[in-house]
């Protein structure tokens, strides 16, 4: 049976009459030379390629195709000790087919798909922010919830990873009681929430309807129907009939809003018989507000959505720009940048040894974290170039942090913009929050720092270490008088470790002048001069953070693509798929066209097809 062209496009299948060259030319070679070590039964080094059995499958698993091509082209794979090796012609044929697939990712030469986000609950941060903006409370009830795991691209707002355990439902109920109790314990606060009261011309039922309609419209982030209000009004009527006062009768109905599925979950409607469609204005308002604010849409957004005006391109852009300048957009710095760049870990995970690093106080920890937040926040609000993330001539510091950095002339506890004269310090690579989060309690970690650059900044993660990799010492003070670099060199002599460390370690060595809490140093813990000379494959050498940053800036495509990819994934709340790669290409092109300005990237994400559309299937 011939599959109709329209169905093939929807399903992402080869078009009728279109040969699958990858399945015909590449898969047999992979099967012959790779499946034995990287197939269903064995995945040496955690790498499996047996799923690469068609062009569509290759597209779906595109993230490591380029690495396969390089390994095959260089002759590193299959290894020389294999009994049967591919001929030069076979290597060329396999590499050509892989590169052909990768070219399609750039050009978008395959059926496009806006993607589909799983119905997802509000995470802890979103719950706290939403309750704050709904009822004006000033505590964090969601902090009692279980922590949210990171999914997909490493963010805690990814629907696929946001499970709903029975214990969480109990926490929702407990939190709703705490929120409503706090409102009722404050007469002024209660008066702001109870927006209508019965009187000569207003019955209790009509007054309650006004109160519930006002708050439910905000809580549900959409138009509220009579069907939505009916059970709430029935509950109110029962309490009133049982002798409760008007305000007390409203109490359980307000609590019910906070455990309603339309409040706890972000639900987008399907449109039967359509393969994809444009989301409605209320759904667009919700996507926009949780992207930029990690909270509910405000009244202005919902009013525009109700009038059907928000999806107008000029209106949408103006609203996004308004929201970026609002203080609530700091959540982009805290939750997007904090999770992507890793400085969120400084708040609780990073634990420098207090004996080795007595100057690492709680106030310094907070200042380090706030430096990274304020820095990213400034890049967005001031519309600075994205590459200032790599190198800048300023940072944000208070007196304690400036003293930590050896910067004079800064007073007070409040963070302020500070000019930097040392090019080693500028950008996130020189920020203490990052340097501390990528260190061990007693020492620096060239491996963690090198991996952070490859994975976090460039989006090219190294493979996981082999099971027999061994463990490096936790302290860089050596009883044998060896520097930690010398100890690491011994570790790298293992054949199974050398290949990855050759790419990872030099990047970390270039940052060795920064100690485990981000101070500049010229001698290590053993009193030896710091050896920061690094040599990358291809005999590329550098010996300072500045030279490393110059190297990253000289070829910025990987960084910009990774930045665009991460921001798109955070905005969509789902892992990116192969069909998102042309969108990433378009985002980078628009970014370059407008001098790499951060707001251009954010606005381009909002205006992109996957942000404004939804598919029937992923």
C-alpha positions as CSV (number, residue, x, y, z in Angstrom):
1,X,0.0,0.0,0.0
2,X,1.3,3.4,-0.9
3,X,1.2,5.9,2.0
4,X,-0.3,9.3,0.9
5,X,2.1,12.2,0.7
6,X,0.1,14.2,3.3
7,X,0.2,11.3,5.8
8,X,3.9,10.8,5.2
9,X,4.6,14.4,5.9
10,X,2.7,14.3,9.2
11,X,4.4,11.2,10.4
12,X,7.9,12.2,9.2
13,X,8.2,9.2,6.9
14,X,10.0,9.1,3.6
15,X,7.8,10.5,0.8
16,X,6.4,8.1,-1.7
17,X,9.1,7.3,-4.3
18,X,11.8,8.8,-2.0
19,X,14.6,6.4,-1.3
20,X,16.0,6.2,2.2
21,X,19.7,6.5,1.3
22,X,20.8,6.4,4.9
23,X,19.0,3.0,5.5
24,X,20.4,1.6,2.2
25,X,24.0,2.9,2.4
26,X,24.9,3.9,6.0
27,X,23.0,1.4,8.2
28,X,24.6,-1.7,6.6
29,X,28.0,-0.3,7.3
30,X,27.1,0.6,10.9
31,X,25.7,-2.9,11.3
32,X,28.9,-4.5,9.9
33,X,31.4,-2.5,11.9
34,X,29.7,-0.9,14.9
35,X,26.7,-2.9,16.2
36,X,28.8,-5.6,17.9
37,X,30.3,-3.0,20.4
38,X,27.5,-0.4,20.2
39,X,24.4,-2.4,19.6
40,X,21.4,-3.8,21.5
41,X,23.5,-6.3,23.6
42,X,26.5,-4.2,24.3
43,X,27.0,-0.4,24.5
44,X,30.7,0.2,25.0
45,X,31.3,3.6,26.5
46,X,27.6,4.1,26.9
47,X,27.3,4.6,23.1
48,X,24.7,2.8,21.0
49,X,24.1,3.2,17.3
50,X,21.9,0.2,16.5
51,X,18.9,2.6,16.4
52,X,20.3,4.4,13.3
53,X,18.4,2.3,10.9
54,X,16.8,5.0,8.7
55,X,17.1,8.7,7.7
56,X,14.3,9.5,10.1
57,X,16.0,7.7,13.0
58,X,19.3,9.4,12.1
59,X,17.6,12.8,12.3
60,X,16.1,11.9,15.7
61,X,19.5,10.9,17.1
62,X,21.4,13.6,15.4
63,X,23.2,15.0,18.5
64,X,26.1,12.5,18.2
65,X,26.2,12.0,14.4
66,X,28.9,14.6,13.9
67,X,31.1,12.8,16.5
68,X,30.5,9.5,14.7
69,X,31.5,11.1,11.4
70,X,34.7,12.6,12.9
71,X,35.7,9.3,14.6
72,X,35.1,7.3,11.4
73,X,36.9,9.9,9.2
74,X,39.9,10.1,11.4
75,X,40.2,6.3,11.7
76,X,39.7,6.3,15.4
77,X,36.6,4.2,15.0
78,X,36.5,1.3,14.6
79,X,39.7,0.9,16.6
80,X,42.7,-0.6,14.9
81,X,42.6,-3.8,17.0
82,X,39.4,-4.9,15.4
83,X,39.7,-8.0,13.1
84,X,37.8,-6.4,10.2
85,X,38.1,-2.7,9.4
86,X,36.2,-0.6,6.8
87,X,38.0,0.3,3.6
88,X,38.7,3.9,2.7
89,X,35.7,3.8,0.3
90,X,33.4,2.5,3.0
91,X,34.6,5.2,5.5
92,X,33.9,7.9,2.9
93,X,30.5,6.5,2.0
94,X,29.4,6.4,5.7
95,X,30.7,9.9,6.5
96,X,29.0,11.3,3.4
97,X,25.6,9.8,4.4
98,X,26.0,11.2,7.9
99,X,27.0,14.6,6.7
100,X,24.0,14.5,4.3
101,X,21.6,14.0,7.2
102,X,23.3,16.8,9.2
103,X,22.9,19.2,6.2
104,X,19.2,18.5,6.3
105,X,19.1,19.7,9.9
106,X,20.5,23.1,8.9
107,X,18.4,23.5,5.7
108,X,15.2,22.1,7.2
109,X,14.9,19.7,4.3
110,X,12.3,17.4,6.0
111,X,8.7,17.6,7.2
112,X,8.5,20.4,9.8
113,X,6.8,20.1,13.1
114,X,6.1,22.7,15.8
115,X,6.2,19.9,18.5
116,X,4.0,19.1,21.4
117,X,4.5,19.8,25.0
118,X,3.3,17.3,27.6
119,X,0.5,18.6,29.9
120,X,2.6,19.8,32.9
121,X,2.1,20.9,36.4
122,X,3.5,24.1,37.8
123,X,6.9,23.4,39.3
124,X,7.9,24.7,42.7
125,X,9.1,28.1,41.6
126,X,6.1,28.6,39.2
127,X,3.7,27.6,42.0
128,X,5.3,30.1,44.5
129,X,5.3,32.9,41.9
130,X,1.8,32.2,40.7
131,X,0.3,32.1,44.2
132,X,2.1,35.4,45.0
133,X,0.7,37.1,41.9
134,X,-2.8,35.7,42.4
135,X,-3.3,36.5,46.1
136,X,-0.3,38.7,47.0
137,X,1.1,36.4,49.6
138,X,4.7,37.0,50.8
139,X,5.9,33.5,51.7
140,X,6.9,30.4,49.6
141,X,4.3,27.6,50.2
142,X,5.7,25.5,47.3
143,X,9.1,25.1,49.1
144,X,7.5,22.1,51.0
145,X,7.0,20.3,47.7
146,X,9.4,17.6,46.6
147,X,12.2,19.0,44.4
148,X,11.6,19.1,40.7
149,X,13.9,16.9,38.6
150,X,15.6,18.4,35.5
151,X,14.5,16.9,32.2
152,X,15.4,17.1,28.6
153,X,17.7,20.1,28.2
154,X,18.4,20.3,31.9
155,X,15.5,22.5,33.1
156,X,12.9,21.8,35.8
157,X,10.0,23.0,33.8
158,X,10.1,20.1,31.3
159,X,6.7,18.4,31.3
160,X,8.1,14.9,30.6
161,X,10.0,14.9,33.9
162,X,7.3,16.5,36.1
163,X,5.7,13.5,37.7
164,X,2.8,13.8,40.1
165,X,3.3,11.6,43.1
166,X,0.5,10.9,45.6
167,X,2.6,12.7,48.3
168,X,2.6,15.9,46.1
169,X,-1.2,15.9,46.0
170,X,-1.2,16.0,49.8
171,X,1.3,18.8,49.7
172,X,-0.9,20.8,47.3
173,X,-3.8,20.5,49.8
174,X,-1.6,21.5,52.8
175,X,-0.2,24.5,50.8
176,X,-3.7,25.7,49.8
177,X,-4.7,25.7,53.5
178,X,-1.7,27.7,54.4
179,X,-2.3,30.3,51.7
180,X,-5.9,30.9,52.5
181,X,-5.2,31.0,56.3
182,X,-2.6,33.7,55.7
183,X,-5.1,35.7,53.8
184,X,-7.8,35.4,56.4
185,X,-5.4,36.2,59.3
186,X,-4.8,39.6,57.7
187,X,-7.9,41.8,57.6
188,X,-6.4,44.2,55.1
189,X,-5.3,41.4,52.8
190,X,-8.7,39.7,53.1
191,X,-10.4,42.9,52.1
192,X,-8.3,43.1,48.9
193,X,-9.3,39.5,48.0
194,X,-13.0,39.7,48.8
195,X,-13.7,42.2,46.0
196,X,-17.5,42.2,46.4
197,X,-19.8,41.9,49.4
198,X,-23.6,41.5,49.6
199,X,-25.7,44.6,50.1
200,X,-29.1,46.2,49.3
201,X,-28.7,45.5,45.5
202,X,-26.4,42.5,45.6
203,X,-27.4,39.1,46.9
204,X,-24.7,36.9,48.6
205,X,-24.8,34.5,45.6
206,X,-24.1,37.3,43.1
207,X,-21.4,38.9,45.3
208,X,-19.7,35.4,45.7
209,X,-20.0,34.9,41.9
210,X,-18.1,38.2,41.4
211,X,-15.4,37.2,43.8
212,X,-15.0,33.8,42.3
213,X,-15.2,34.9,38.7
214,X,-12.4,37.5,39.4
215,X,-10.0,35.1,41.0
216,X,-10.8,32.0,38.9
217,X,-10.2,33.9,35.6
218,X,-6.7,34.7,36.9
219,X,-6.1,31.3,38.5
220,X,-7.2,29.3,35.4
221,X,-5.6,31.7,33.0
222,X,-8.6,31.6,30.6
223,X,-12.3,32.4,30.3
224,X,-14.3,30.9,33.2
225,X,-17.5,29.1,32.3
226,X,-20.7,28.6,34.3
227,X,-19.7,24.9,34.4
228,X,-16.4,26.0,36.2
229,X,-18.3,28.2,38.7
230,X,-21.2,25.8,39.5
231,X,-19.5,23.5,42.0
232,X,-17.7,26.5,43.7
233,X,-21.0,28.4,44.1
234,X,-22.7,25.2,45.3
235,X,-20.0,24.8,48.0
236,X,-20.4,28.5,49.0
237,X,-24.2,28.0,49.2
238,X,-23.9,25.0,51.4
239,X,-21.6,26.7,53.8
240,X,-23.9,29.8,53.9
241,X,-26.9,27.6,54.6
242,X,-25.0,25.9,57.4
243,X,-24.8,29.2,59.2
244,X,-21.3,30.4,58.1
245,X,-20.8,34.1,57.5
246,X,-20.4,35.4,53.9
247,X,-16.6,35.6,54.2
248,X,-16.3,32.2,55.9
249,X,-18.5,30.6,53.3
250,X,-16.1,31.9,50.6
251,X,-13.1,30.4,52.4
252,X,-13.3,26.8,51.1
253,X,-14.2,28.0,47.6
254,X,-11.0,30.1,47.4
255,X,-9.0,27.2,48.7
256,X,-10.6,25.0,46.0
257,X,-9.2,27.3,43.3
258,X,-5.7,26.3,44.5
259,X,-6.2,22.6,44.1
260,X,-8.2,22.8,40.8
261,X,-6.5,21.1,37.8
262,X,-6.9,24.3,35.8
263,X,-4.7,26.1,38.3
264,X,-2.1,23.3,39.0
265,X,-1.7,22.3,35.4
266,X,-0.9,24.1,32.2
267,X,-3.4,22.6,29.8
268,X,-3.6,23.3,26.1
269,X,-6.5,22.1,24.1
270,X,-6.2,19.7,21.2
271,X,-7.9,20.4,17.9
272,X,-9.2,17.1,16.4
273,X,-8.6,16.3,12.8
274,X,-5.7,18.8,12.6
275,X,-2.1,17.8,12.4
276,X,-1.0,21.2,13.8
277,X,-2.6,24.5,14.7
278,X,-2.0,27.9,16.2
279,X,-2.6,28.0,20.0
280,X,-5.3,30.4,21.2
281,X,-4.5,33.7,22.8
282,X,-5.0,32.5,26.4
283,X,-2.6,29.7,25.8
284,X,-0.2,32.1,24.2
285,X,-0.4,34.4,27.2
286,X,0.4,31.5,29.5
287,X,3.4,30.4,27.5
288,X,4.6,34.0,27.4
289,X,4.3,34.6,31.1
290,X,5.8,31.4,32.3
291,X,8.7,31.9,29.9
292,X,9.5,35.4,31.0
293,X,8.1,35.5,34.5
294,X,7.8,31.9,35.6
295,X,4.3,33.0,36.8
296,X,0.7,33.6,35.6
297,X,-0.3,36.2,33.0
298,X,-1.2,39.5,34.5
299,X,-4.6,41.2,34.0
300,X,-3.3,43.2,31.0
301,X,-2.2,40.0,29.2
302,X,-5.4,38.2,29.9
303,X,-7.5,41.2,28.8
304,X,-5.6,41.3,25.4
305,X,-6.1,37.5,25.1
306,X,-9.8,37.9,25.9
307,X,-10.1,40.5,23.1
308,X,-8.2,38.3,20.7
309,X,-5.4,40.9,20.3
310,X,-2.4,39.3,21.9
311,X,-1.5,37.1,18.9
312,X,-1.2,40.3,16.7
313,X,2.6,40.3,16.0
314,X,3.1,44.0,16.9
315,X,1.0,43.6,20.1
316,X,2.8,40.4,21.1
317,X,6.2,42.0,20.6
318,X,5.2,45.1,22.6
319,X,3.9,43.0,25.5
320,X,7.1,40.9,25.5
321,X,9.2,44.0,25.7
322,X,7.0,45.3,28.5
323,X,7.4,42.1,30.4
324,X,11.2,42.0,30.0
325,X,11.5,45.3,31.7
326,X,9.3,44.2,34.6
327,X,11.1,43.1,37.8
328,X,9.5,39.6,37.4
329,X,11.7,38.9,34.4
330,X,14.5,38.3,36.9
331,X,13.3,34.7,36.8
332,X,15.0,34.3,33.4
333,X,18.3,35.0,35.2
334,X,17.5,32.8,38.2
335,X,15.8,29.8,36.6
336,X,16.9,29.8,33.0
337,X,20.5,31.0,33.4
338,X,20.9,29.5,36.9
339,X,20.0,26.0,35.7
340,X,21.8,26.3,32.3
341,X,25.0,27.8,33.5
342,X,24.9,25.9,36.8
343,X,25.2,28.8,39.3
344,X,22.0,27.6,40.9
345,X,24.0,24.8,42.4
346,X,26.0,27.4,44.5
347,X,22.9,28.0,46.6
348,X,22.8,24.6,48.3
349,X,24.9,22.0,46.4
350,X,28.4,23.5,46.4
351,X,30.1,23.0,49.8
352,X,33.7,24.3,49.9
353,X,35.6,23.0,53.0
354,X,35.3,25.6,55.7
355,X,38.7,24.8,57.2
356,X,40.5,25.1,53.8
357,X,38.4,28.1,52.8
358,X,37.5,30.1,55.9
359,X,36.6,33.3,53.9
360,X,33.8,31.4,52.2
361,X,31.0,32.8,54.4
362,X,27.2,32.5,53.8
363,X,27.1,36.2,52.9
364,X,29.8,35.6,50.3
365,X,27.9,32.7,48.9
366,X,24.8,34.9,48.5
367,X,26.9,37.7,46.9
368,X,28.5,35.2,44.4
369,X,25.0,33.9,43.4
370,X,23.6,37.4,43.1
371,X,26.5,38.5,40.9
372,X,25.6,35.9,38.3
373,X,21.9,36.8,38.6
374,X,22.5,40.5,38.3
375,X,24.9,40.0,35.4
376,X,22.5,38.0,33.3
377,X,19.6,40.2,34.3
378,X,21.6,43.2,33.0
379,X,22.4,41.5,29.7
380,X,18.7,41.0,29.1
381,X,17.2,44.3,30.3
382,X,20.0,46.5,28.9
383,X,19.8,44.4,25.6
384,X,23.6,43.7,25.7
385,X,25.4,41.4,23.2
386,X,25.1,37.7,24.0
387,X,28.9,37.3,23.7
388,X,29.3,39.3,26.9
389,X,28.5,36.0,28.6
390,X,31.9,34.9,27.5
391,X,33.8,38.2,27.9
392,X,32.8,41.5,29.5
393,X,34.7,44.5,31.0
394,X,32.3,44.7,34.0
395,X,30.6,42.7,36.6
396,X,28.4,43.2,39.7
397,X,29.9,43.2,43.1
398,X,29.6,44.5,46.7
399,X,32.5,45.2,49.1
400,X,32.8,41.6,50.2
401,X,32.9,40.1,46.7
402,X,35.1,42.9,45.4
403,X,37.6,42.1,48.2
404,X,37.4,38.4,47.2
405,X,38.3,39.4,43.7
406,X,41.1,41.8,44.7
407,X,39.2,44.8,43.4
408,X,39.6,48.1,45.3
409,X,37.2,51.0,45.8
410,X,33.9,49.1,46.2
411,X,31.9,49.8,49.4
412,X,28.7,48.7,50.9
413,X,26.7,45.4,50.9
414,X,24.6,46.2,47.8
415,X,25.8,44.9,44.5
416,X,26.7,47.5,42.0
417,X,28.2,47.5,38.5
418,X,32.0,47.4,38.7
419,X,34.5,48.0,35.9
420,X,37.0,45.2,35.4
421,X,40.6,46.0,34.4
422,X,41.6,42.3,34.4
423,X,40.4,40.5,31.2
424,X,40.8,37.2,33.0
425,X,37.8,38.0,35.2
426,X,35.1,39.1,32.8
427,X,32.1,37.0,31.7
428,X,30.6,33.9,33.4
429,X,33.9,32.0,33.1
430,X,35.5,34.4,35.7
431,X,32.5,34.5,38.1
432,X,33.0,32.9,41.5
433,X,29.6,31.2,41.5
434,X,30.6,29.1,38.4
435,X,34.1,28.5,39.5
436,X,33.0,27.3,43.0
437,X,30.2,25.1,41.5
438,X,32.6,23.4,39.2
439,X,35.1,22.6,42.0
440,X,35.4,20.0,44.7
441,X,35.2,20.8,48.5
442,X,39.0,20.8,48.9
443,X,40.3,21.6,45.4
444,X,39.7,22.8,41.9
445,X,38.5,20.3,39.3
446,X,40.0,20.8,35.8
447,X,37.8,17.9,34.7
448,X,34.5,19.4,36.0
449,X,35.5,22.9,34.6
450,X,36.5,21.4,31.2
451,X,33.3,19.4,31.0
452,X,31.3,22.6,31.9
453,X,32.8,24.4,29.0
454,X,32.3,21.6,26.5
455,X,28.8,20.7,27.7
456,X,27.2,23.8,29.2
457,X,28.8,26.6,27.0
458,X,29.3,24.7,23.8
459,X,26.6,22.0,23.9
460,X,29.2,19.3,23.0
461,X,29.2,17.0,26.0
462,X,32.0,14.4,26.3
463,X,30.9,10.8,26.7
464,X,30.5,9.4,30.2
465,X,33.6,8.0,31.9
466,X,34.1,4.2,31.5
467,X,33.2,2.0,34.6
468,X,36.9,1.4,35.3
469,X,37.9,5.1,35.2
470,X,38.8,5.2,38.9
471,X,38.4,8.1,41.3
472,X,40.7,11.1,41.6
473,X,41.8,12.3,45.0
474,X,39.5,14.7,46.7
475,X,42.4,16.9,48.0
476,X,45.1,18.6,45.9
477,X,47.5,18.6,48.8
478,X,49.7,15.7,47.9
479,X,51.7,13.7,50.4
480,X,54.1,12.8,47.6
481,X,54.7,16.4,46.6
482,X,52.9,16.0,43.3
483,X,50.7,18.8,41.9
484,X,47.2,17.9,41.2
485,X,48.0,18.3,37.5
486,X,50.7,15.7,37.8
487,X,48.3,13.3,39.6
488,X,45.8,13.8,36.8
489,X,48.5,13.1,34.2
490,X,49.0,9.7,35.8
491,X,45.3,9.0,35.7
492,X,45.2,9.9,32.0
493,X,47.7,7.2,31.1
494,X,44.8,4.7,31.1
495,X,43.9,4.1,27.5
496,X,40.2,4.1,28.3
497,X,40.5,7.6,29.9
498,X,43.1,9.3,27.7
499,X,40.8,10.1,24.7
500,X,38.2,12.1,26.6
501,X,40.7,13.7,29.0
502,X,42.6,15.0,26.0
503,X,39.6,17.2,25.1
504,X,38.3,18.0,28.6
505,X,41.4,18.7,30.8
506,X,43.1,21.4,28.8
507,X,40.0,23.6,29.0
508,X,40.1,23.1,32.8
509,X,43.8,23.6,33.1
510,X,43.4,27.1,31.5
511,X,41.3,28.1,34.6
512,X,43.7,26.7,37.2
513,X,44.7,30.2,38.3
514,X,41.3,30.4,39.8
515,X,41.1,28.5,43.1
516,X,38.2,26.4,44.3
517,X,36.2,29.5,45.4
518,X,37.2,31.6,42.5
519,X,40.1,33.7,43.9
520,X,43.1,34.4,41.7
521,X,46.2,32.5,42.6
522,X,49.7,32.0,41.3
523,X,50.6,29.0,43.5
524,X,48.6,25.8,44.2
525,X,47.8,24.1,47.5
526,X,51.3,22.5,47.5
527,X,53.0,25.8,47.1
528,X,54.0,25.1,43.6
529,X,53.6,27.7,40.8
530,X,50.2,27.1,39.0
531,X,50.8,25.4,35.7
532,X,47.9,26.7,33.5
533,X,49.5,25.9,30.1
534,X,46.9,23.9,28.0
535,X,47.2,22.3,24.6
536,X,44.1,21.2,22.7
537,X,44.0,18.7,19.9
538,X,45.5,20.4,16.8
539,X,48.3,22.0,18.9
540,X,46.2,24.9,20.0
541,X,47.7,26.3,23.2
542,X,46.7,28.9,25.8
543,X,47.6,29.5,29.4
544,X,45.1,31.9,30.9
545,X,41.3,32.5,31.2
546,X,41.6,35.5,28.8
547,X,43.3,33.4,26.1
548,X,40.7,30.7,26.6
549,X,37.9,33.2,26.1
550,X,39.6,34.7,23.1
551,X,39.7,31.2,21.7
552,X,36.0,30.7,22.3
553,X,35.1,34.1,20.8
554,X,37.2,33.3,17.7
555,X,34.6,30.6,16.7
556,X,31.3,31.5,18.4
557,X,28.9,29.4,16.4
558,X,28.7,26.5,18.8
559,X,28.1,28.8,21.7
560,X,25.4,30.8,20.0
561,X,23.6,27.7,18.8
562,X,23.8,26.2,22.3
563,X,22.4,29.5,23.8
564,X,19.6,29.6,21.3
565,X,18.9,25.9,21.8
566,X,18.7,26.2,25.6
567,X,16.5,29.2,25.5
568,X,14.1,27.7,23.1
569,X,13.9,24.5,25.2
570,X,13.3,26.5,28.4
571,X,10.6,28.6,26.7
572,X,8.8,25.5,25.3
573,X,9.2,23.3,28.4
574,X,10.1,20.3,26.4
575,X,13.3,18.5,25.0
576,X,14.2,19.7,21.6
577,X,13.9,17.3,18.7
578,X,15.6,17.1,15.3
579,X,12.9,19.2,13.7
580,X,13.7,22.1,16.0
581,X,17.3,22.4,14.6
582,X,16.3,24.7,11.7
583,X,14.5,26.9,14.2
584,X,17.7,27.1,16.2
585,X,19.6,28.0,12.9
586,X,17.0,30.8,12.3
587,X,17.3,32.1,15.9
588,X,21.1,32.4,15.5
589,X,20.8,34.1,12.1
590,X,18.4,36.7,13.6
591,X,20.7,37.2,16.6
592,X,23.7,37.9,14.3
593,X,21.6,40.2,12.2
594,X,20.9,42.4,15.2
595,X,24.4,42.6,16.7
596,X,23.8,39.6,19.0
597,X,21.4,41.5,21.3
598,X,19.9,39.4,24.0
599,X,16.3,40.7,23.6
600,X,16.4,39.8,19.9
601,X,17.0,36.2,20.8
602,X,14.1,36.3,23.4
603,X,11.7,38.0,21.0
604,X,12.7,35.6,18.1
605,X,11.9,32.6,20.4
606,X,8.5,34.1,21.1
607,X,7.8,34.7,17.5
608,X,9.0,31.3,16.4
609,X,6.6,28.6,15.0
610,X,7.1,26.1,17.8
611,X,6.3,28.8,20.5
612,X,3.0,29.8,18.8
613,X,1.9,26.5,17.4
614,X,1.1,23.0,18.6
615,X,1.2,19.6,16.9
616,X,-1.0,16.6,17.1
617,X,2.1,14.4,17.8
618,X,5.7,14.8,18.6
